[in-house]
Amino acid sequence: MAQNPAIIEVAENPEEIKKKIKALPLKEKLKAVALNYYLQQKKKLDIELEKEMKKLQIQFDEKAAKIYKASNEIIEGTRLLTEEELKDVDFYLEGEEATQKNQALTAEPINGYWFKALKNSDIIAQEIKDRDDPILKSLTKIEYEPQEKSDNFSLNFYFAPNDYFKNTVLKKKFILKDGENPVKSEGTIIEWNDGKNVTRKLIKKKQLEKKSGIVKTISQEVDAESFFIFFKPINLEDKEQIEKWVQENKLDKYAERMDIDYDIARMIIDEIIPYSLEYYLGVKINDAFDDIEEVDAESSKGSDEEEENK
Protein backbone atom coordinates (compact mmCIF):
# COMPACT_ATOMS: atom_id res chain seq x y z
CA MET A 1 0.00 0.00 0.00
CA ALA A 2 1.46 3.33 -1.04
CA GLN A 3 2.20 5.89 1.66
CA ASN A 4 0.04 8.99 1.82
CA PRO A 5 2.01 11.76 0.02
CA ALA A 6 0.53 14.36 2.38
CA ILE A 7 2.15 12.56 5.32
CA ILE A 8 5.50 12.53 3.54
CA GLU A 9 5.24 16.25 2.91
CA VAL A 10 4.36 17.33 6.45
CA ALA A 11 7.03 15.07 7.91
CA GLU A 12 9.76 16.74 5.88
CA ASN A 13 9.19 20.47 6.58
CA PRO A 14 9.47 21.15 10.38
CA GLU A 15 12.55 23.35 9.96
CA GLU A 16 10.83 25.39 7.25
CA ILE A 17 7.84 25.93 9.56
CA LYS A 18 10.17 26.99 12.39
CA LYS A 19 11.98 29.44 10.11
CA LYS A 20 8.73 31.02 8.89
CA ILE A 21 7.29 31.37 12.40
CA LYS A 22 10.46 33.05 13.70
CA ALA A 23 10.12 35.68 10.97
CA LEU A 24 6.58 36.70 12.03
CA PRO A 25 5.73 39.78 14.17
CA LEU A 26 5.46 38.92 17.88
CA LYS A 27 1.63 38.84 18.10
CA GLU A 28 1.31 36.60 15.05
CA LYS A 29 4.31 34.55 16.18
CA LEU A 30 2.62 33.65 19.49
CA LYS A 31 -0.54 32.55 17.75
CA ALA A 32 1.45 30.62 15.13
CA VAL A 33 3.34 28.78 17.89
CA ALA A 34 0.01 27.79 19.46
CA LEU A 35 -1.34 26.68 16.06
CA ASN A 36 1.83 24.68 15.44
CA TYR A 37 1.13 22.80 18.68
CA TYR A 38 -2.09 21.49 17.13
CA LEU A 39 -0.48 20.99 13.75
CA GLN A 40 2.04 18.61 15.32
CA GLN A 41 -0.81 16.71 16.98
CA LYS A 42 -2.52 16.39 13.60
CA LYS A 43 0.70 15.09 12.05
CA LYS A 44 0.90 12.39 14.71
CA LEU A 45 -2.71 11.45 13.95
CA ASP A 46 -1.90 11.24 10.24
CA ILE A 47 0.95 8.83 10.92
CA GLU A 48 -1.25 6.79 13.27
CA LEU A 49 -3.99 6.69 10.64
CA GLU A 50 -1.55 5.50 7.99
CA LYS A 51 -0.38 2.66 10.25
CA GLU A 52 -3.95 1.60 11.04
CA MET A 53 -4.91 1.75 7.35
CA LYS A 54 -1.99 -0.52 6.48
CA LYS A 55 -3.09 -3.01 9.14
CA LEU A 56 -6.66 -2.91 7.83
CA GLN A 57 -5.45 -3.26 4.24
CA ILE A 58 -3.51 -6.41 5.16
CA GLN A 59 -6.60 -7.91 6.82
CA PHE A 60 -8.80 -7.22 3.80
CA ASP A 61 -6.12 -8.41 1.37
CA GLU A 62 -6.03 -11.76 3.19
CA LYS A 63 -9.82 -12.06 2.86
CA ALA A 64 -9.70 -10.99 -0.77
CA ALA A 65 -7.01 -13.59 -1.54
CA LYS A 66 -9.48 -16.36 -0.69
CA ILE A 67 -12.02 -14.83 -3.08
CA TYR A 68 -9.44 -14.59 -5.88
CA LYS A 69 -8.37 -18.21 -5.30
CA ALA A 70 -11.93 -19.50 -5.59
CA SER A 71 -12.57 -17.33 -8.65
CA ASN A 72 -9.42 -18.59 -10.39
CA GLU A 73 -10.48 -22.20 -9.77
CA ILE A 74 -13.69 -21.48 -11.66
CA ILE A 75 -11.96 -19.56 -14.48
CA GLU A 76 -9.30 -22.27 -14.91
CA GLY A 77 -11.87 -25.06 -14.62
CA THR A 78 -9.96 -26.97 -11.97
CA ARG A 79 -13.10 -28.07 -10.07
CA LEU A 80 -16.87 -28.34 -10.33
CA LEU A 81 -19.12 -25.52 -9.16
CA THR A 82 -20.70 -25.84 -5.72
CA GLU A 83 -24.36 -25.62 -4.67
CA GLU A 84 -23.56 -22.51 -2.61
CA GLU A 85 -22.07 -20.77 -5.66
CA LEU A 86 -25.14 -21.62 -7.74
CA LYS A 87 -27.85 -20.88 -5.18
CA ASP A 88 -29.19 -17.98 -7.30
CA VAL A 89 -28.82 -19.72 -10.67
CA ASP A 90 -32.59 -19.96 -11.32
CA PHE A 91 -32.75 -16.15 -11.68
CA TYR A 92 -30.48 -16.41 -14.74
CA LEU A 93 -31.81 -19.47 -16.56
CA GLU A 94 -34.07 -19.15 -19.58
CA GLY A 95 -36.22 -21.61 -21.52
CA GLU A 96 -34.96 -25.18 -21.36
CA GLU A 97 -31.72 -24.26 -19.59
CA ALA A 98 -33.16 -25.37 -16.23
CA THR A 99 -33.39 -28.99 -17.46
CA GLN A 100 -29.95 -28.83 -19.11
CA LYS A 101 -27.91 -27.30 -16.29
CA ASN A 102 -26.72 -30.61 -14.79
CA GLN A 103 -25.20 -31.69 -18.10
CA ALA A 104 -23.51 -28.28 -18.40
CA LEU A 105 -21.80 -28.56 -15.00
CA THR A 106 -18.31 -29.51 -16.19
CA ALA A 107 -14.86 -28.61 -14.88
CA GLU A 108 -13.61 -26.73 -17.93
CA PRO A 109 -11.78 -23.40 -18.28
CA ILE A 110 -13.49 -20.27 -19.59
CA ASN A 111 -11.64 -19.77 -22.85
CA GLY A 112 -10.25 -16.26 -23.39
CA TYR A 113 -11.53 -14.99 -20.04
CA TRP A 114 -8.58 -12.76 -19.16
CA PHE A 115 -8.13 -11.69 -22.77
CA LYS A 116 -11.69 -10.34 -22.84
CA ALA A 117 -11.32 -8.72 -19.42
CA LEU A 118 -8.16 -6.88 -20.49
CA LYS A 119 -9.58 -5.86 -23.89
CA ASN A 120 -12.71 -4.46 -22.23
CA SER A 121 -10.61 -2.08 -20.11
CA ASP A 122 -10.18 1.17 -22.02
CA ILE A 123 -6.83 1.76 -20.33
CA ILE A 124 -5.32 -1.68 -20.96
CA ALA A 125 -6.81 -1.92 -24.46
CA GLN A 126 -4.68 1.07 -25.53
CA GLU A 127 -1.58 -1.09 -25.05
CA ILE A 128 -2.90 -4.27 -26.71
CA LYS A 129 -2.20 -4.50 -30.43
CA ASP A 130 -3.80 -6.90 -32.93
CA ARG A 131 -0.63 -9.00 -33.01
CA ASP A 132 -0.96 -9.52 -29.23
CA ASP A 133 -4.46 -11.00 -29.38
CA PRO A 134 -3.56 -14.64 -30.18
CA ILE A 135 -1.06 -14.72 -27.31
CA LEU A 136 -3.35 -13.13 -24.73
CA LYS A 137 -6.07 -15.63 -25.63
CA SER A 138 -3.80 -18.27 -24.06
CA LEU A 139 -3.55 -16.29 -20.77
CA THR A 140 -5.06 -18.50 -18.04
CA LYS A 141 -4.42 -16.54 -14.82
CA ILE A 142 -3.13 -13.21 -13.49
CA GLU A 143 -1.74 -13.26 -9.97
CA TYR A 144 -0.87 -10.33 -7.69
CA GLU A 145 2.12 -11.03 -5.45
CA PRO A 146 2.85 -8.37 -2.78
CA GLN A 147 6.29 -8.37 -1.18
CA GLU A 148 6.31 -8.76 2.61
CA LYS A 149 7.34 -5.73 4.69
CA SER A 150 7.57 -3.64 1.53
CA ASP A 151 5.40 -1.76 -0.97
CA ASN A 152 7.14 -3.59 -3.83
CA PHE A 153 5.05 -6.11 -5.72
CA SER A 154 4.93 -8.46 -8.70
CA LEU A 155 2.33 -9.52 -11.24
CA ASN A 156 2.47 -13.08 -12.57
CA PHE A 157 0.87 -13.92 -15.92
CA TYR A 158 0.25 -17.64 -16.55
CA PHE A 159 -0.05 -18.93 -20.12
CA ALA A 160 -1.18 -22.15 -21.72
CA PRO A 161 1.18 -23.61 -24.35
CA ASN A 162 1.16 -21.36 -27.42
CA ASP A 163 2.96 -20.85 -30.73
CA TYR A 164 4.72 -17.65 -29.65
CA PHE A 165 6.99 -18.34 -26.67
CA LYS A 166 8.21 -21.17 -24.46
CA ASN A 167 7.51 -19.49 -21.07
CA THR A 168 4.53 -20.65 -19.03
CA VAL A 169 4.80 -17.69 -16.61
CA LEU A 170 5.77 -14.08 -17.30
CA LYS A 171 6.57 -11.97 -14.24
CA LYS A 172 6.80 -8.20 -13.80
CA LYS A 173 8.16 -6.77 -10.54
CA PHE A 174 8.06 -3.12 -9.43
CA ILE A 175 10.44 -1.58 -6.90
CA LEU A 176 9.00 1.59 -5.34
CA LYS A 177 10.57 4.58 -3.63
CA ASP A 178 8.69 6.34 -0.80
CA GLY A 179 5.98 3.75 -1.17
CA GLU A 180 4.51 5.06 -4.39
CA ASN A 181 7.12 6.06 -6.97
CA PRO A 182 8.36 3.25 -9.26
CA VAL A 183 12.12 3.53 -9.77
CA LYS A 184 12.91 0.07 -11.08
CA SER A 185 11.08 -2.77 -12.78
CA GLU A 186 12.17 -6.31 -13.55
CA GLY A 187 10.59 -8.55 -16.15
CA THR A 188 10.86 -12.14 -17.32
CA ILE A 189 13.03 -12.58 -20.41
CA ILE A 190 10.57 -13.90 -22.99
CA GLU A 191 11.82 -16.96 -24.88
CA TRP A 192 10.29 -16.16 -28.25
CA ASN A 193 9.93 -18.85 -30.89
CA ASP A 194 11.60 -18.10 -34.23
CA GLY A 195 9.81 -15.31 -36.07
CA LYS A 196 7.20 -14.88 -33.32
CA ASN A 197 8.57 -11.89 -31.36
CA VAL A 198 5.70 -9.38 -31.47
CA THR A 199 7.83 -6.66 -29.82
CA ARG A 200 10.05 -6.44 -32.92
CA LYS A 201 9.27 -5.84 -36.59
CA LEU A 202 11.09 -5.60 -39.90
CA ILE A 203 10.96 -2.37 -41.85
CA LYS A 204 12.26 -1.66 -45.31
CA LYS A 205 14.00 1.55 -46.20
CA LYS A 206 15.90 2.87 -49.17
CA GLN A 207 19.60 3.64 -48.90
CA LEU A 208 21.73 5.53 -51.43
CA GLU A 209 25.25 4.31 -52.08
CA LYS A 210 27.41 7.41 -52.51
CA LYS A 211 30.02 5.87 -54.82
CA SER A 212 27.72 4.06 -57.24
CA GLY A 213 24.65 6.26 -56.87
CA ILE A 214 22.53 3.10 -56.70
CA VAL A 215 19.51 3.10 -54.40
CA LYS A 216 19.13 -0.15 -52.49
CA THR A 217 16.26 -1.38 -50.33
CA ILE A 218 17.41 -2.85 -47.02
CA SER A 219 15.53 -4.50 -44.17
CA GLN A 220 16.05 -3.47 -40.56
CA GLU A 221 14.57 -4.85 -37.31
CA VAL A 222 13.15 -2.22 -34.93
CA ASP A 223 10.97 -2.09 -31.81
CA ALA A 224 7.24 -2.62 -32.39
CA GLU A 225 4.34 -1.50 -30.21
CA SER A 226 3.00 -4.41 -28.18
CA PHE A 227 1.48 -5.20 -24.80
CA PHE A 228 4.51 -7.41 -24.14
CA ILE A 229 6.82 -4.38 -23.96
CA PHE A 230 5.38 -4.26 -20.42
CA PHE A 231 7.79 -7.04 -19.43
CA LYS A 232 10.94 -5.18 -20.44
CA PRO A 233 12.98 -4.03 -17.40
CA ILE A 234 13.62 -0.35 -16.64
CA ASN A 235 16.05 0.95 -14.02
CA LEU A 236 15.77 4.65 -13.21
CA GLU A 237 18.38 4.30 -10.44
CA ASP A 238 21.22 3.05 -12.63
CA LYS A 239 23.41 6.16 -12.99
CA GLU A 240 25.41 4.83 -15.94
CA GLN A 241 22.23 3.91 -17.81
CA ILE A 242 20.68 7.29 -17.00
CA GLU A 243 23.73 9.10 -18.39
CA LYS A 244 23.51 7.03 -21.57
CA TRP A 245 19.81 7.81 -21.98
CA VAL A 246 20.48 11.52 -21.43
CA GLN A 247 23.13 11.48 -24.16
CA GLU A 248 20.72 9.69 -26.50
CA ASN A 249 17.79 11.98 -25.54
CA LYS A 250 15.85 8.91 -24.39
CA LEU A 251 15.48 9.55 -20.64
CA ASP A 252 11.97 11.00 -20.98
CA LYS A 253 10.97 8.06 -23.14
CA TYR A 254 11.96 5.49 -20.51
CA ALA A 255 10.56 7.54 -17.60
CA GLU A 256 7.23 7.77 -19.42
CA ARG A 257 7.35 4.06 -20.21
CA MET A 258 7.84 3.33 -16.50
CA ASP A 259 4.77 5.43 -15.69
CA ILE A 260 2.71 3.61 -18.33
CA ASP A 261 3.82 0.18 -17.06
CA TYR A 262 3.01 1.17 -13.47
CA ASP A 263 -0.43 2.48 -14.49
CA ILE A 264 -1.11 -0.82 -16.25
CA ALA A 265 -0.03 -2.79 -13.18
CA ARG A 266 -2.17 -0.73 -10.79
CA MET A 267 -5.14 -1.03 -13.13
CA ILE A 268 -4.78 -4.81 -13.16
CA ILE A 269 -4.35 -5.02 -9.37
CA ASP A 270 -7.04 -2.53 -8.34
CA GLU A 271 -9.61 -3.20 -11.06
CA ILE A 272 -9.08 -6.13 -13.41
CA ILE A 273 -8.32 -8.86 -10.85
CA PRO A 274 -10.96 -7.96 -8.21
CA TYR A 275 -13.72 -7.08 -10.70
CA SER A 276 -12.75 -9.40 -13.55
CA LEU A 277 -16.29 -10.62 -14.26
CA GLU A 278 -17.52 -7.07 -14.87
CA TYR A 279 -14.68 -6.51 -17.35
CA TYR A 280 -15.23 -9.92 -18.96
CA LEU A 281 -18.90 -9.01 -19.47
CA GLY A 282 -17.98 -5.52 -20.70
CA VAL A 283 -20.10 -3.68 -18.13
CA LYS A 284 -17.34 -2.03 -16.08
CA ILE A 285 -16.51 1.64 -16.68
CA ASN A 286 -13.07 2.99 -15.71
CA ASP A 287 -14.51 6.00 -13.85
CA ALA A 288 -12.07 5.62 -10.95
CA PHE A 289 -9.00 5.80 -13.18
CA ASP A 290 -7.57 8.57 -15.32
CA ASP A 291 -6.71 7.50 -18.85
CA ILE A 292 -3.04 7.04 -19.59
CA GLU A 293 -2.12 10.45 -20.97
CA GLU A 294 -2.35 10.77 -24.72
CA VAL A 295 1.00 12.52 -24.66
CA ASP A 296 2.57 9.22 -23.57
CA ALA A 297 1.02 7.41 -26.53
CA GLU A 298 2.09 10.17 -28.90
CA SER A 299 5.58 10.15 -27.43
CA SER A 300 5.87 6.40 -27.90
CA LYS A 301 4.59 6.69 -31.44
CA GLY A 302 7.07 9.43 -32.17
CA SER A 303 9.91 7.34 -30.76
CA ASP A 304 9.01 4.43 -33.05
CA GLU A 305 8.90 6.74 -36.05
CA GLU A 306 12.34 8.11 -35.13
CA GLU A 307 13.69 4.55 -34.98
CA GLU A 308 12.23 3.77 -38.39
CA ASN A 309 13.69 6.89 -39.95
CA LYS A 310 17.23 6.27 -38.69
Buried (B, 14 or more C-beta within 10 A) or exposed (E): BEBBEEBEEBEEEEEEBEEEBEEEEEEEBEEBEEEBEEBEEEBEEBBEEBEEEBEEEEEEEEEBEEEBEEBBBBBBBEEEBEEEEEEEEEEEEEEEEEEEBEEEEEEEBEEBBBBBBBBBBBBBEBBBBEBBBBBBBBBBBBBBEBEEEEBBBBBBBBBEEBEBBEBEEBBBBBBBEEBBBBBBBBBBEBEBEEEBBBBEBEBEEEEEEEEEEEEEEEEEEEBBBBBBBBBBEBBBEEEEBBEEBEEEEBBEBBBBBBBBBBBBBBBBBEBBBBBBBBBBEEEBEBEEBEEBEEEBBEBBEEBBEEEBEE
